[in-house]
């Protein structure tokens, strides 16, 4: 990548991060390209040099947000060692531990969910959510299968169902924490997962 490309990508990323802040504060409908330009310390016309429309920029923020969330929540499961139960708990702790970092920007998640439900943007946003959920389900499925193979978990367990339920639980806990200031998603997830692991164990 040459210097020109680096400068282009740097400014593009700056616009995306500035847009994320504006969308989180004002929502998709309330945000304007002018607001984003001011937040990025550039001219409004410069935004259109990188993005054709506000919707295109919003989708770029969505892709950036998914990648950022996925990276922050990732745990090198194999590097942790220990039992499948311990690594499953470590994964949950890593994901739930993100709350303090993302709670101020969680409005963005709500905006993305709303976009995925709108007829105008549904087809554009749905695959991104589907991919993210599939990635996390895949990690959990692998851990549970490993636990079954090692005799740690009961045979006959359906890893796919447990994985889907856990991912749904994490989502729901973040949502409750967003609505309730004193709600602690980390402790709640820990308590819930202990029950799940006890049920899985031989």
C-alpha positions in Angstrom: 0.0 0.0 0.0 1.5 3.4 -1.0 1.4 6.6 0.9 -1.6 7.9 -1.1 -3.6 4.8 -0.3 -2.7 5.0 3.4 -3.8 8.6 3.6 -7.1 7.7 1.8 -7.8 4.9 4.2 -6.8 7.0 7.2 -9.2 9.8 6.3 -12.0 7.2 5.5 -11.5 5.6 8.9 -11.6 9.0 10.6 -14.9 9.7 8.9 -16.3 6.3 9.9 -15.3 6.8 13.6 -16.7 10.4 13.6 -19.9 9.1 12.1 -20.2 6.3 14.7 -20.1 9.0 17.4 -22.8 11.1 15.7 -25.1 8.1 14.9 -24.7 6.9 18.6 -25.7 10.4 19.9 -28.4 11.4 17.4 -29.5 8.1 15.8 -29.6 7.5 12.1 -32.6 9.7 11.4 -31.4 12.6 13.5 -27.9 12.6 12.2 -26.9 14.6 9.2 -23.8 14.4 6.9 -23.0 18.0 8.0 -22.9 16.8 11.6 -20.6 14.0 10.7 -18.3 16.4 8.7 -18.0 18.7 11.7 -17.2 15.8 14.0 -14.5 14.6 11.6 -13.2 18.2 11.2 -13.6 18.1 7.4 -15.9 19.7 4.8 -19.3 18.1 4.0 -18.2 17.6 0.4 -15.2 15.5 1.6 -17.6 13.0 3.1 -19.2 12.5 -0.3 -15.8 11.8 -1.8 -15.7 8.6 0.3 -19.4 7.7 0.6 -22.3 8.1 -1.8 -24.9 8.7 0.8 -25.7 8.8 4.5 -27.0 5.2 4.2 -23.7 4.0 2.7 -21.8 5.7 5.5 -24.1 4.2 8.1 -23.5 0.7 6.7 -19.7 1.4 6.7 -20.1 2.2 10.4 -22.0 -1.0 10.9 -19.2 -3.1 9.3 -16.6 -1.3 11.4 -18.6 -1.8 14.5 -19.0 -5.6 13.9 -15.3 -6.0 13.2 -14.4 -4.0 16.3 -16.8 -5.9 18.5 -15.7 -9.3 17.2 -12.0 -8.4 17.7 -12.5 -7.2 21.2 -14.6 -10.1 22.3 -12.3 -12.8 20.7 -10.5 -15.1 23.1 -7.8 -17.4 22.0 -9.6 -20.5 23.4 -6.8 -22.9 22.6 -4.2 -20.7 24.2 -6.1 -20.6 27.5 -5.8 -24.3 28.2 -7.9 -25.9 30.9 -11.2 -27.7 30.5 -14.0 -26.9 28.1 -16.0 -25.5 31.0 -13.2 -23.1 32.0 -12.8 -21.9 28.4 -16.5 -21.5 28.0 -16.6 -19.4 31.1 -13.6 -17.4 29.9 -15.4 -16.7 26.6 -18.4 -15.4 28.4 -16.3 -13.3 30.8 -14.5 -11.7 27.8 -17.7 -10.9 26.0 -19.6 -9.6 29.0 -16.5 -7.7 30.1 -16.9 -5.5 27.1 -19.9 -3.7 28.6 -18.0 -0.9 30.3 -16.3 -0.1 27.0 -19.4 -0.3 24.8 -22.3 0.9 26.9 -22.0 4.5 25.9 -22.2 3.5 22.2 -24.8 0.7 22.7 -27.3 3.1 21.1 -25.5 2.2 17.9 -26.5 -1.5 18.3 -30.1 -0.4 18.7 -29.8 1.7 15.5 -28.4 -1.3 13.6 -31.2 -3.6 14.9 -33.7 -1.0 13.7 -32.0 -0.8 10.3 -32.1 -4.6 9.9 -35.9 -4.4 10.5 -36.6 -1.6 8.0 -37.7 -2.5 4.5 -35.2 -0.1 3.0 -32.0 -1.5 4.7 -33.0 -5.0 5.8 -31.2 -6.9 3.0 -28.1 -4.9 3.6 -27.8 -5.4 7.3 -29.2 -8.9 7.9 -26.2 -10.8 6.5 -23.8 -9.0 8.8 -25.7 -9.9 11.9 -26.1 -13.5 10.7 -22.4 -13.8 10.2 -21.5 -12.4 13.6 -24.0 -14.6 15.4 -22.8 -17.7 13.4 -19.1 -16.9 14.4 -19.9 -16.9 18.1 -22.2 -19.9 17.9 -19.4 -21.7 16.1 -16.9 -21.1 18.9 -19.4 -22.4 21.6 -20.3 -25.4 19.5 -16.6 -26.4 19.2 -16.1 -26.1 22.9 -19.2 -28.2 23.8 -18.2 -30.8 21.3 -14.7 -31.0 22.7 -16.2 -31.3 26.2 -18.4 -34.2 25.0 -15.4 -36.0 23.3 -13.3 -35.7 26.5 -16.1 -37.0 28.7 -16.5 -33.7 30.5 -20.0 -33.1 29.1 -22.9 -35.5 28.7 -23.4 -37.2 25.3 -26.7 -36.5 23.7 -26.3 -32.8 24.3 -27.2 -30.7 21.3 -24.3 -28.1 21.0 -26.1 -26.1 18.4 -29.1 -25.4 20.6 -27.0 -24.5 23.6 -24.8 -22.2 21.5 -27.9 -20.4 20.1 -29.3 -20.0 23.6 -26.1 -18.6 25.0 -25.6 -16.1 22.3 -29.2 -15.0 22.7 -28.6 -14.7 26.5 -25.6 -12.4 26.0 -27.6 -10.2 23.7 -30.5 -10.0 26.1 -28.2 -9.2 29.1 -26.6 -6.3 27.2 -30.0 -5.0 26.4 -31.2 -5.2 30.0 -28.0 -3.4 31.2 -28.7 -0.7 28.7 -32.2 -0.1 30.1 -31.2 -0.6 33.8 -28.3 1.3 35.1 -27.6 -0.9 38.1 -28.0 -4.2 36.2 -24.7 -6.1 36.1 -24.4 -8.3 32.9 -21.1 -9.8 34.0 -22.3 -11.3 37.2 -25.6 -12.4 35.7 -23.9 -14.1 32.8 -21.5 -15.8 35.2 -24.3 -17.1 37.4 -26.3 -18.3 34.4 -23.4 -20.1 32.8 -22.6 -21.9 36.0 -26.0 -23.4 35.8 -25.6 -24.3 32.1 -22.3 -25.9 32.7 -23.7 -27.9 35.7 -26.4 -29.2 33.4 -24.0 -30.1 30.7 -21.6 -31.9 33.0 -21.6 -35.6 33.7 
